[in-house]
Amino acid sequence: MYFYILPGPFRLGFGITGNHERTAKDYTGAWGGIAEFKYLFEGPTPHIKRLEKIIKDMHQDMLWTVDDWETEWLNNNWTAENLLEFVKDLIAERHLRVVQIK
């Protein structure tokens, strides 16, 4: 499974997927422009899901919401590099078996 960091046209996004190529194409189709994951991590499904949950739990106040829908877009001024460093720290601190592949 994969965890990705995606600079979007309006804000920074993140998420998990079993097929990163298909997911990138889905974003491209929705945006009308090429979507490319800036950073990509791979690991066992439980570790990738845990990583995403930790981010959502720790930074719930930073998630962009539309009506009552909590998205996987950050509503702050973080760059992809800020999120990358945060993710790397989480992986090390929580001993997650997740490796950066891009």
CNS distance restraints for C-alpha pairs under 8 A (distance, minus, plus):
assign (resid   1 and name CA) (resid  16 and name CA) 7.21 0.50 0.50
assign (resid   1 and name CA) (resid  17 and name CA) 6.05 0.50 0.50
assign (resid   1 and name CA) (resid  18 and name CA) 4.75 0.50 0.50
assign (resid   1 and name CA) (resid  19 and name CA) 7.52 0.50 0.50
assign (resid   1 and name CA) (resid  42 and name CA) 5.79 0.50 0.50
assign (resid   1 and name CA) (resid  43 and name CA) 5.73 0.50 0.50
assign (resid   1 and name CA) (resid  44 and name CA) 6.05 0.50 0.50
assign (resid   1 and name CA) (resid  45 and name CA) 5.24 0.50 0.50
assign (resid   1 and name CA) (resid  48 and name CA) 6.61 0.50 0.50
assign (resid   2 and name CA) (resid  16 and name CA) 5.43 0.50 0.50
assign (resid   2 and name CA) (resid  17 and name CA) 5.31 0.50 0.50
assign (resid   2 and name CA) (resid  18 and name CA) 6.05 0.50 0.50
assign (resid   2 and name CA) (resid  19 and name CA) 7.49 0.50 0.50
assign (resid   2 and name CA) (resid  20 and name CA) 6.82 0.50 0.50
assign (resid   2 and name CA) (resid  40 and name CA) 6.80 0.50 0.50
assign (resid   2 and name CA) (resid  41 and name CA) 5.46 0.50 0.50
assign (resid   2 and name CA) (resid  42 and name CA) 4.56 0.50 0.50
assign (resid   2 and name CA) (resid  43 and name CA) 6.51 0.50 0.50
assign (resid   2 and name CA) (resid  45 and name CA) 7.98 0.50 0.50
assign (resid   2 and name CA) (resid  48 and name CA) 6.59 0.50 0.50
assign (resid   3 and name CA) (resid  14 and name CA) 7.25 0.50 0.50
assign (resid   3 and name CA) (resid  15 and name CA) 5.65 0.50 0.50
assign (resid   3 and name CA) (resid  16 and name CA) 4.40 0.50 0.50
assign (resid   3 and name CA) (resid  17 and name CA) 6.60 0.50 0.50
assign (resid   3 and name CA) (resid  40 and name CA) 5.87 0.50 0.50
assign (resid   3 and name CA) (resid  41 and name CA) 5.07 0.50 0.50
assign (resid   3 and name CA) (resid  42 and name CA) 6.46 0.50 0.50
assign (resid   3 and name CA) (resid  48 and name CA) 6.24 0.50 0.50
assign (resid   3 and name CA) (resid  52 and name CA) 7.57 0.50 0.50
assign (resid   4 and name CA) (resid  14 and name CA) 5.37 0.50 0.50
assign (resid   4 and name CA) (resid  15 and name CA) 5.51 0.50 0.50
assign (resid   4 and name CA) (resid  16 and name CA) 6.22 0.50 0.50
assign (resid   4 and name CA) (resid  37 and name CA) 6.23 0.50 0.50
assign (resid   4 and name CA) (resid  38 and name CA) 7.65 0.50 0.50
assign (resid   4 and name CA) (resid  39 and name CA) 5.82 0.50 0.50
assign (resid   4 and name CA) (resid  40 and name CA) 4.58 0.50 0.50
assign (resid   4 and name CA) (resid  41 and name CA) 6.32 0.50 0.50
assign (resid   5 and name CA) (resid  12 and name CA) 7.48 0.50 0.50
assign (resid   5 and name CA) (resid  13 and name CA) 5.89 0.50 0.50
assign (resid   5 and name CA) (resid  14 and name CA) 4.46 0.50 0.50
assign (resid   5 and name CA) (resid  15 and name CA) 6.98 0.50 0.50
assign (resid   5 and name CA) (resid  37 and name CA) 5.82 0.50 0.50
assign (resid   5 and name CA) (resid  38 and name CA) 5.89 0.50 0.50
assign (resid   5 and name CA) (resid  39 and name CA) 5.20 0.50 0.50
assign (resid   5 and name CA) (resid  40 and name CA) 6.50 0.50 0.50
assign (resid   5 and name CA) (resid  80 and name CA) 6.69 0.50 0.50
assign (resid   5 and name CA) (resid  83 and name CA) 7.71 0.50 0.50
assign (resid   5 and name CA) (resid  84 and name CA) 7.63 0.50 0.50
assign (resid   6 and name CA) (resid  12 and name CA) 6.00 0.50 0.50
assign (resid   6 and name CA) (resid  13 and name CA) 4.88 0.50 0.50
assign (resid   6 and name CA) (resid  14 and name CA) 5.73 0.50 0.50
assign (resid   6 and name CA) (resid  35 and name CA) 7.86 0.50 0.50
assign (resid   6 and name CA) (resid  36 and name CA) 6.84 0.50 0.50
assign (resid   6 and name CA) (resid  37 and name CA) 4.78 0.50 0.50
assign (resid   6 and name CA) (resid  38 and name CA) 5.71 0.50 0.50
assign (resid   6 and name CA) (resid  39 and name CA) 7.26 0.50 0.50
assign (resid   6 and name CA) (resid  80 and name CA) 7.37 0.50 0.50
assign (resid   7 and name CA) (resid  11 and name CA) 6.47 0.50 0.50
assign (resid   7 and name CA) (resid  12 and name CA) 4.55 0.50 0.50
assign (resid   7 and name CA) (resid  13 and name CA) 5.96 0.50 0.50
assign (resid   7 and name CA) (resid  37 and name CA) 7.34 0.50 0.50
assign (resid   7 and name CA) (resid  38 and name CA) 6.96 0.50 0.50
assign (resid   7 and name CA) (resid  80 and name CA) 6.54 0.50 0.50
assign (resid   8 and name CA) (resid  12 and name CA) 5.45 0.50 0.50
assign (resid   8 and name CA) (resid  13 and name CA) 6.41 0.50 0.50
assign (resid   8 and name CA) (resid  35 and name CA) 7.78 0.50 0.50
assign (resid  11 and name CA) (resid  73 and name CA) 6.28 0.50 0.50
assign (resid  11 and name CA) (resid  74 and name CA) 6.28 0.50 0.50
assign (resid  11 and name CA) (resid  75 and name CA) 6.81 0.50 0.50
assign (resid  12 and name CA) (resid  73 and name CA) 5.56 0.50 0.50
assign (resid  12 and name CA) (resid  74 and name CA) 5.48 0.50 0.50
assign (resid  12 and name CA) (resid  75 and name CA) 7.85 0.50 0.50
assign (resid  12 and name CA) (resid  78 and name CA) 7.38 0.50 0.50
assign (resid  12 and name CA) (resid  79 and name CA) 6.97 0.50 0.50
assign (resid  12 and name CA) (resid  80 and name CA) 6.77 0.50 0.50
assign (resid  13 and name CA) (resid  72 and name CA) 5.67 0.50 0.50
assign (resid  13 and name CA) (resid  73 and name CA) 4.20 0.50 0.50
assign (resid  13 and name CA) (resid  74 and name CA) 6.11 0.50 0.50
assign (resid  14 and name CA) (resid  72 and name CA) 5.75 0.50 0.50
assign (resid  14 and name CA) (resid  73 and name CA) 6.55 0.50 0.50
assign (resid  15 and name CA) (resid  52 and name CA) 6.81 0.50 0.50
assign (resid  15 and name CA) (resid  72 and name CA) 6.41 0.50 0.50
assign (resid  16 and name CA) (resid  48 and name CA) 7.17 0.50 0.50
assign (resid  16 and name CA) (resid  49 and name CA) 7.29 0.50 0.50
assign (resid  16 and name CA) (resid  52 and name CA) 7.26 0.50 0.50
assign (resid  17 and name CA) (resid  23 and name CA) 7.03 0.50 0.50
assign (resid  19 and name CA) (resid  23 and name CA) 6.31 0.50 0.50
assign (resid  20 and name CA) (resid  24 and name CA) 6.09 0.50 0.50
assign (resid  21 and name CA) (resid  25 and name CA) 6.38 0.50 0.50
assign (resid  22 and name CA) (resid  26 and name CA) 6.25 0.50 0.50
assign (resid  23 and name CA) (resid  27 and name CA) 6.42 0.50 0.50
assign (resid  24 and name CA) (resid  28 and name CA) 6.18 0.50 0.50
assign (resid  24 and name CA) (resid  35 and name CA) 5.75 0.50 0.50
assign (resid  24 and name CA) (resid  36 and name CA) 6.24 0.50 0.50
assign (resid  24 and name CA) (resid  37 and name CA) 7.16 0.50 0.50
assign (resid  25 and name CA) (resid  29 and name CA) 6.07 0.50 0.50
assign (resid  25 and name CA) (resid  34 and name CA) 7.95 0.50 0.50
assign (resid  25 and name CA) (resid  35 and name CA) 7.16 0.50 0.50
assign (resid  26 and name CA) (resid  30 and name CA) 6.32 0.50 0.50
assign (resid  27 and name CA) (resid  31 and name CA) 6.03 0.50 0.50
assign (resid  27 and name CA) (resid  34 and name CA) 7.92 0.50 0.50
assign (resid  27 and name CA) (resid  35 and name CA) 5.90 0.50 0.50
assign (resid  28 and name CA) (resid  32 and name CA) 5.72 0.50 0.50
assign (resid  28 and name CA) (resid  33 and name CA) 5.32 0.50 0.50
assign (resid  28 and name CA) (resid  34 and name CA) 4.95 0.50 0.50
assign (resid  28 and name CA) (resid  35 and name CA) 4.91 0.50 0.50
assign (resid  29 and name CA) (resid  33 and name CA) 7.28 0.50 0.50
assign (resid  31 and name CA) (resid  35 and name CA) 7.72 0.50 0.50
assign (resid  38 and name CA) (resid  80 and name CA) 7.34 0.50 0.50
assign (resid  38 and name CA) (resid 102 and name CA) 7.24 0.50 0.50
assign (resid  39 and name CA) (resid  84 and name CA) 7.41 0.50 0.50
assign (resid  39 and name CA) (resid 100 and name CA) 7.40 0.50 0.50
assign (resid  39 and name CA) (resid 101 and name CA) 7.63 0.50 0.50
assign (resid  39 and name CA) (resid 102 and name CA) 5.04 0.50 0.50
assign (resid  40 and name CA) (resid 100 and name CA) 5.89 0.50 0.50
assign (resid  40 and name CA) (resid 101 and name CA) 5.65 0.50 0.50
assign (resid  40 and name CA) (resid 102 and name CA) 4.90 0.50 0.50
assign (resid  41 and name CA) (resid  98 and name CA) 6.37 0.50 0.50
assign (resid  41 and name CA) (resid  99 and name CA) 5.36 0.50 0.50
assign (resid  41 and name CA) (resid 100 and name CA) 4.21 0.50 0.50
assign (resid  41 and name CA) (resid 101 and name CA) 5.41 0.50 0.50
assign (resid  41 and name CA) (resid 102 and name CA) 6.93 0.50 0.50
assign (resid  42 and name CA) (resid  48 and name CA) 7.43 0.50 0.50
assign (resid  42 and name CA) (resid  98 and name CA) 5.55 0.50 0.50
assign (resid  42 and name CA) (resid  99 and name CA) 5.47 0.50 0.50
assign (resid  42 and name CA) (resid 100 and name CA) 6.43 0.50 0.50
assign (resid  42 and name CA) (resid 101 and name CA) 6.68 0.50 0.50
assign (resid  43 and name CA) (resid  47 and name CA) 6.41 0.50 0.50
assign (resid  43 and name CA) (resid  48 and name CA) 5.98 0.50 0.50
assign (resid  43 and name CA) (resid  97 and name CA) 5.89 0.50 0.50
assign (resid  43 and name CA) (resid  98 and name CA) 4.42 0.50 0.50
assign (resid  43 and name CA) (resid  99 and name CA) 6.44 0.50 0.50
assign (resid  44 and name CA) (resid  48 and name CA) 6.30 0.50 0.50
assign (resid  44 and name CA) (resid  97 and name CA) 6.97 0.50 0.50
assign (resid  44 and name CA) (resid  98 and name CA) 7.29 0.50 0.50
assign (resid  45 and name CA) (resid  49 and name CA) 6.03 0.50 0.50
assign (resid  46 and name CA) (resid  50 and name CA) 6.03 0.50 0.50
assign (resid  47 and name CA) (resid  51 and name CA) 6.17 0.50 0.50
assign (resid  47 and name CA) (resid  96 and name CA) 5.75 0.50 0.50
assign (resid  47 and name CA) (resid  97 and name CA) 6.31 0.50 0.50
assign (resid  47 and name CA) (resid  98 and name CA) 6.80 0.50 0.50
assign (resid  48 and name CA) (resid  52 and name CA) 6.43 0.50 0.50
assign (resid  48 and name CA) (resid  98 and name CA) 6.93 0.50 0.50
assign (resid  49 and name CA) (resid  53 and name CA) 6.19 0.50 0.50
assign (resid  50 and name CA) (resid  54 and name CA) 6.09 0.50 0.50
assign (resid  51 and name CA) (resid  55 and name CA) 6.43 0.50 0.50
assign (resid  51 and name CA) (resid  87 and name CA) 7.79 0.50 0.50
assign (resid  51 and name CA) (resid  90 and name CA) 7.47 0.50 0.50
assign (resid  51 and name CA) (resid  91 and name CA) 7.53 0.50 0.50
assign (resid  51 and name CA) (resid  96 and name CA) 7.77 0.50 0.50
assign (resid  52 and name CA) (resid  56 and name CA) 6.28 0.50 0.50
assign (resid  53 and name CA) (resid  57 and name CA) 5.97 0.50 0.50
assign (resid  54 and name CA) (resid  58 and name CA) 5.92 0.50 0.50
assign (resid  55 and name CA) (resid  59 and name CA) 5.86 0.50 0.50
assign (resid  55 and name CA) (resid  60 and name CA) 7.79 0.50 0.50
assign (resid  56 and name CA) (resid  60 and name CA) 5.21 0.50 0.50
assign (resid  56 and name CA) (resid  63 and name CA) 7.60 0.50 0.50
assign (resid  59 and name CA) (resid  63 and name CA) 6.88 0.50 0.50
assign (resid  62 and name CA) (resid  74 and name CA) 5.59 0.50 0.50
assign (resid  62 and name CA) (resid  75 and name CA) 5.24 0.50 0.50
assign (resid  62 and name CA) (resid  76 and name CA) 6.01 0.50 0.50
assign (resid  63 and name CA) (resid  70 and name CA) 6.60 0.50 0.50
assign (resid  63 and name CA) (resid  71 and name CA) 6.36 0.50 0.50
assign (resid  63 and name CA) (resid  72 and name CA) 6.48 0.50 0.50
assign (resid  63 and name CA) (resid  73 and name CA) 5.83 0.50 0.50
assign (resid  63 and name CA) (resid  74 and name CA) 4.66 0.50 0.50
assign (resid  63 and name CA) (resid  75 and name CA) 5.39 0.50 0.50
assign (resid  64 and name CA) (resid  70 and name CA) 6.30 0.50 0.50
assign (resid  64 and name CA) (resid  71 and name CA) 5.69 0.50 0.50
assign (resid  64 and name CA) (resid  72 and name CA) 7.18 0.50 0.50
assign (resid  64 and name CA) (resid  73 and name CA) 5.51 0.50 0.50
assign (resid  64 and name CA) (resid  74 and name CA) 5.51 0.50 0.50
assign (resid  64 and name CA) (resid  75 and name CA) 4.74 0.50 0.50
assign (resid  65 and name CA) (resid  69 and name CA) 5.43 0.50 0.50
assign (resid  65 and name CA) (resid  70 and name CA) 4.48 0.50 0.50
assign (resid  65 and name CA) (resid  71 and name CA) 5.73 0.50 0.50
assign (resid  66 and name CA) (resid  70 and name CA) 6.63 0.50 0.50
assign (resid  66 and name CA) (resid  71 and name CA) 7.47 0.50 0.50
assign (resid  74 and name CA) (resid  78 and name CA) 7.59 0.50 0.50
assign (resid  78 and name CA) (resid  82 and name CA) 5.63 0.50 0.50
assign (resid  78 and name CA) (resid  83 and name CA) 6.71 0.50 0.50
assign (resid  79 and name CA) (resid  83 and name CA) 6.53 0.50 0.50
assign (resid  80 and name CA) (resid  84 and name CA) 6.02 0.50 0.50
assign (resid  81 and name CA) (resid  85 and name CA) 6.22 0.50 0.50
assign (resid  82 and name CA) (resid  86 and name CA) 6.34 0.50 0.50
assign (resid  83 and name CA) (resid  87 and name CA) 6.06 0.50 0.50
assign (resid  84 and name CA) (resid  88 and name CA) 6.16 0.50 0.50
assign (resid  85 and name CA) (resid  89 and name CA) 6.17 0.50 0.50
assign (resid  86 and name CA) (resid  90 and name CA) 6.27 0.50 0.50
assign (resid  87 and name CA) (resid  91 and name CA) 6.18 0.50 0.50
assign (resid  88 and name CA) (resid  92 and name CA) 6.34 0.50 0.50
assign (resid  89 and name CA) (resid  93 and name CA) 6.00 0.50 0.50
assign (resid  90 and name CA) (resid  94 and name CA) 5.75 0.50 0.50
assign (resid  90 and name CA) (resid  95 and name CA) 7.94 0.50 0.50
assign (resid  90 and name CA) (resid  96 and name CA) 7.87 0.50 0.50
assign (resid  91 and name CA) (resid  95 and name CA) 5.65 0.50 0.50
assign (resid  91 and name CA) (resid  96 and name CA) 4.92 0.50 0.50
assign (resid  91 and name CA) (resid  97 and name CA) 7.43 0.50 0.50
assign (resid  91 and name CA) (resid  98 and name CA) 6.72 0.50 0.50
assign (resid  92 and name CA) (resid  96 and name CA) 6.81 0.50 0.50
